[in-house]
Amino acid sequence: MAFHYADLAEIIDELDENQRIYLIKLIDSDKTSRCIN
């Protein structure tokens, strides 16, 4: 299953700090950089 980076950004916005860190560590670094910009 693939998510668009905008979808991932929405999900990340809903999480608390610890959950964000955990999720970001799971996601490919290229996709992560697009989500948090």
PDB file of N, CA, C and O in Angstrom:
ATOM      1  N   MET A   1       0.850  -1.178   0.000  1.00  0.00           N
ATOM      2  CA  MET A   1       0.000   0.000   0.000  1.00  0.00           C
ATOM      3  C   MET A   1       0.895   1.240   0.000  1.00  0.00           C
ATOM      4  O   MET A   1       1.821   1.345   0.804  1.00  0.00           O
ATOM      5  N   ALA A   2       0.617   2.150  -0.884  1.00  0.00           N
ATOM      6  CA  ALA A   2       1.410   3.375  -0.975  1.00  0.00           C
ATOM      7  C   ALA A   2       0.532   4.581  -0.660  1.00  0.00           C
ATOM      8  O   ALA A   2      -0.616   4.674  -1.095  1.00  0.00           O
ATOM      9  N   PHE A   3       1.101   5.489   0.100  1.00  0.00           N
ATOM     10  CA  PHE A   3       0.408   6.725   0.443  1.00  0.00           C
ATOM     11  C   PHE A   3       1.069   7.885  -0.284  1.00  0.00           C
ATOM     12  O   PHE A   3       2.281   7.894  -0.497  1.00  0.00           O
ATOM     13  N   HIS A   4       0.266   8.844  -0.656  1.00  0.00           N
ATOM     14  CA  HIS A   4       0.800  10.091  -1.199  1.00  0.00           C
ATOM     15  C   HIS A   4       1.366  10.882  -0.026  1.00  0.00           C
ATOM     16  O   HIS A   4       0.839  10.809   1.084  1.00  0.00           O
ATOM     17  N   TYR A   5       2.432  11.634  -0.262  1.00  0.00           N
ATOM     18  CA  TYR A   5       3.066  12.356   0.841  1.00  0.00           C
ATOM     19  C   TYR A   5       2.122  13.330   1.535  1.00  0.00           C
ATOM     20  O   TYR A   5       2.279  13.580   2.730  1.00  0.00           O
ATOM     21  N   ALA A   6       1.149  13.886   0.823  1.00  0.00           N
ATOM     22  CA  ALA A   6       0.181  14.788   1.458  1.00  0.00           C
ATOM     23  C   ALA A   6      -0.715  14.029   2.432  1.00  0.00           C
ATOM     24  O   ALA A   6      -1.092  14.562   3.476  1.00  0.00           O
ATOM     25  N   ASP A   7      -1.056  12.785   2.092  1.00  0.00           N
ATOM     26  CA  ASP A   7      -1.845  11.953   3.001  1.00  0.00           C
ATOM     27  C   ASP A   7      -1.055  11.643   4.264  1.00  0.00           C
ATOM     28  O   ASP A   7      -1.591  11.691   5.372  1.00  0.00           O
ATOM     29  N   LEU A   8       0.219  11.326   4.089  1.00  0.00           N
ATOM     30  CA  LEU A   8       1.065  11.042   5.249  1.00  0.00           C
ATOM     31  C   LEU A   8       1.220  12.278   6.133  1.00  0.00           C
ATOM     32  O   LEU A   8       1.227  12.166   7.359  1.00  0.00           O
ATOM     33  N   ALA A   9       1.342  13.438   5.529  1.00  0.00           N
ATOM     34  CA  ALA A   9       1.462  14.675   6.298  1.00  0.00           C
ATOM     35  C   ALA A   9       0.221  14.906   7.151  1.00  0.00           C
ATOM     36  O   ALA A   9       0.326  15.344   8.297  1.00  0.00           O
ATOM     37  N   GLU A  10      -0.952  14.614   6.597  1.00  0.00           N
ATOM     38  CA  GLU A  10      -2.199  14.753   7.367  1.00  0.00           C
ATOM     39  C   GLU A  10      -2.207  13.814   8.563  1.00  0.00           C
ATOM     40  O   GLU A  10      -2.588  14.200   9.668  1.00  0.00           O
ATOM     41  N   ILE A  11      -1.785  12.582   8.330  1.00  0.00           N
ATOM     42  CA  ILE A  11      -1.737  11.592   9.414  1.00  0.00           C
ATOM     43  C   ILE A  11      -0.752  12.037  10.487  1.00  0.00           C
ATOM     44  O   ILE A  11      -1.060  11.975  11.677  1.00  0.00           O
ATOM     45  N   ILE A  12       0.420  12.481  10.075  1.00  0.00           N
ATOM     46  CA  ILE A  12       1.447  12.916  11.026  1.00  0.00           C
ATOM     47  C   ILE A  12       0.941  14.081  11.870  1.00  0.00           C
ATOM     48  O   ILE A  12       1.245  14.154  13.061  1.00  0.00           O
ATOM     49  N   ASP A  13       0.179  14.987  11.278  1.00  0.00           N
ATOM     50  CA  ASP A  13      -0.370  16.131  12.014  1.00  0.00           C
ATOM     51  C   ASP A  13      -1.291  15.705  13.149  1.00  0.00           C
ATOM     52  O   ASP A  13      -1.424  16.425  14.139  1.00  0.00           O
ATOM     53  N   GLU A  14      -1.927  14.547  13.020  1.00  0.00           N
ATOM     54  CA  GLU A  14      -2.878  14.072  14.022  1.00  0.00           C
ATOM     55  C   GLU A  14      -2.215  13.338  15.191  1.00  0.00           C
ATOM     56  O   GLU A  14      -2.872  13.055  16.193  1.00  0.00           O
ATOM     57  N   LEU A  15      -0.939  13.032  15.075  1.00  0.00           N
ATOM     58  CA  LEU A  15      -0.256  12.225  16.084  1.00  0.00           C
ATOM     59  C   LEU A  15       0.421  13.088  17.135  1.00  0.00           C
ATOM     60  O   LEU A  15       0.716  14.260  16.902  1.00  0.00           O
ATOM     61  N   ASP A  16       0.664  12.485  18.307  1.00  0.00           N
ATOM     62  CA  ASP A  16       1.457  13.198  19.302  1.00  0.00           C
ATOM     63  C   ASP A  16       2.939  13.048  18.944  1.00  0.00           C
ATOM     64  O   ASP A  16       3.281  12.307  18.023  1.00  0.00           O
ATOM     65  N   GLU A  17       3.804  13.735  19.655  1.00  0.00           N
ATOM     66  CA  GLU A  17       5.225  13.793  19.291  1.00  0.00           C
ATOM     67  C   GLU A  17       5.886  12.417  19.221  1.00  0.00           C
ATOM     68  O   GLU A  17       6.608  12.131  18.266  1.00  0.00           O
ATOM     69  N   ASN A  18       5.650  11.568  20.212  1.00  0.00           N
ATOM     70  CA  ASN A  18       6.266  10.238  20.215  1.00  0.00           C
ATOM     71  C   ASN A  18       5.776   9.391  19.049  1.00  0.00           C
ATOM     72  O   ASN A  18       6.557   8.660  18.440  1.00  0.00           O
ATOM     73  N   GLN A  19       4.502   9.485  18.739  1.00  0.00           N
ATOM     74  CA  GLN A  19       3.956   8.737  17.608  1.00  0.00           C
ATOM     75  C   GLN A  19       4.527   9.253  16.290  1.00  0.00           C
ATOM     76  O   GLN A  19       4.800   8.470  15.379  1.00  0.00           O
ATOM     77  N   ARG A  20       4.706  10.560  16.190  1.00  0.00           N
ATOM     78  CA  ARG A  20       5.299  11.137  14.977  1.00  0.00           C
ATOM     79  C   ARG A  20       6.708  10.612  14.756  1.00  0.00           C
ATOM     80  O   ARG A  20       7.067  10.207  13.650  1.00  0.00           O
ATOM     81  N   ILE A  21       7.496  10.624  15.811  1.00  0.00           N
ATOM     82  CA  ILE A  21       8.877  10.150  15.708  1.00  0.00           C
ATOM     83  C   ILE A  21       8.908   8.697  15.275  1.00  0.00           C
ATOM     84  O   ILE A  21       9.687   8.325  14.398  1.00  0.00           O
ATOM     85  N   TYR A  22       8.075   7.881  15.878  1.00  0.00           N
ATOM     86  CA  TYR A  22       8.020   6.460  15.532  1.00  0.00           C
ATOM     87  C   TYR A  22       7.644   6.268  14.065  1.00  0.00           C
ATOM     88  O   TYR A  22       8.288   5.499  13.351  1.00  0.00           O
ATOM     89  N   LEU A  23       6.613   6.961  13.619  1.00  0.00           N
ATOM     90  CA  LEU A  23       6.156   6.815  12.240  1.00  0.00           C
ATOM     91  C   LEU A  23       7.205   7.305  11.252  1.00  0.00           C
ATOM     92  O   LEU A  23       7.454   6.658  10.235  1.00  0.00           O
ATOM     93  N   ILE A  24       7.812   8.432  11.542  1.00  0.00           N
ATOM     94  CA  ILE A  24       8.825   8.983  10.644  1.00  0.00           C
ATOM     95  C   ILE A  24      10.005   8.026  10.503  1.00  0.00           C
ATOM     96  O   ILE A  24      10.583   7.907   9.423  1.00  0.00           O
ATOM     97  N   LYS A  25      10.362   7.347  11.585  1.00  0.00           N
ATOM     98  CA  LYS A  25      11.455   6.371  11.514  1.00  0.00           C
ATOM     99  C   LYS A  25      11.086   5.167  10.651  1.00  0.00           C
ATOM    100  O   LYS A  25      11.968   4.519  10.088  1.00  0.00           O
ATOM    101  N   LEU A  26       9.805   4.864  10.543  1.00  0.00           N
ATOM    102  CA  LEU A  26       9.363   3.728   9.731  1.00  0.00           C
ATOM    103  C   LEU A  26       9.293   4.045   8.241  1.00  0.00           C
ATOM    104  O   LEU A  26       9.421   3.156   7.400  1.00  0.00           O
ATOM    105  N   ILE A  27       9.090   5.312   7.928  1.00  0.00           N
ATOM    106  CA  ILE A  27       8.870   5.727   6.541  1.00  0.00           C
ATOM    107  C   ILE A  27      10.210   5.951   5.845  1.00  0.00           C
ATOM    108  O   ILE A  27      11.178   6.397   6.461  1.00  0.00           O
ATOM    109  N   ASP A  28      10.248   5.638   4.572  1.00  0.00           N
ATOM    110  CA  ASP A  28      11.404   5.908   3.721  1.00  0.00           C
ATOM    111  C   ASP A  28      11.822   7.374   3.866  1.00  0.00           C
ATOM    112  O   ASP A  28      10.968   8.262   3.879  1.00  0.00           O
ATOM    113  N   SER A  29      13.119   7.630   3.972  1.00  0.00           N
ATOM    114  CA  SER A  29      13.596   8.987   4.241  1.00  0.00           C
ATOM    115  C   SER A  29      13.234   9.987   3.142  1.00  0.00           C
ATOM    116  O   SER A  29      12.986  11.155   3.441  1.00  0.00           O
ATOM    117  N   ASP A  30      13.199   9.561   1.890  1.00  0.00           N
ATOM    118  CA  ASP A  30      12.818  10.465   0.802  1.00  0.00           C
ATOM    119  C   ASP A  30      11.366  10.901   0.952  1.00  0.00           C
ATOM    120  O   ASP A  30      11.046  12.078   0.785  1.00  0.00           O
ATOM    121  N   LYS A  31      10.499   9.962   1.265  1.00  0.00           N
ATOM    122  CA  LYS A  31       9.083  10.281   1.439  1.00  0.00           C
ATOM    123  C   LYS A  31       8.887  11.127   2.700  1.00  0.00           C
ATOM    124  O   LYS A  31       8.066  12.045   2.706  1.00  0.00           O
ATOM    125  N   THR A  32       9.630  10.827   3.760  1.00  0.00           N
ATOM    126  CA  THR A  32       9.530  11.588   5.001  1.00  0.00           C
ATOM    127  C   THR A  32       9.877  13.050   4.770  1.00  0.00           C
ATOM    128  O   THR A  32       9.187  13.938   5.269  1.00  0.00           O
ATOM    129  N   SER A  33      10.928  13.304   4.027  1.00  0.00           N
ATOM    130  CA  SER A  33      11.337  14.692   3.798  1.00  0.00           C
ATOM    131  C   SER A  33      10.261  15.477   3.057  1.00  0.00           C
ATOM    132  O   SER A  33      10.111  16.677   3.285  1.00  0.00           O
ATOM    133  N   ARG A  34       9.517  14.827   2.183  1.00  0.00           N
ATOM    134  CA  ARG A  34       8.423  15.508   1.474  1.00  0.00           C
ATOM    135  C   ARG A  34       7.235  15.750   2.402  1.00  0.00           C
ATOM    136  O   ARG A  34       6.514  16.735   2.241  1.00  0.00           O
ATOM    137  N   CYS A  35       7.028  14.865   3.366  1.00  0.00           N
ATOM    138  CA  CYS A  35       5.877  14.993   4.275  1.00  0.00           C
ATOM    139  C   CYS A  35       6.041  16.149   5.241  1.00  0.00           C
ATOM    140  O   CYS A  35       5.079  16.855   5.543  1.00  0.00           O
ATOM    141  N   ILE A  36       7.257  16.344   5.725  1.00  0.00           N
ATOM    142  CA  ILE A  36       7.437  17.323   6.797  1.00  0.00           C
ATOM    143  C   ILE A  36       7.848  18.697   6.291  1.00  0.00           C
ATOM    144  O   ILE A  36       8.066  19.605   7.093  1.00  0.00           O
ATOM    145  N   ASN A  37       7.955  18.863   5.013  1.00  0.00           N
ATOM    146  CA  ASN A  37       8.267  20.185   4.451  1.00  0.00           C
ATOM    147  C   ASN A  37       7.031  21.016   4.293  1.00  0.00           C
ATOM    148  O   ASN A  37       7.107  22.156   3.835  1.00  0.00           O
TER     149      ASN A  37
END
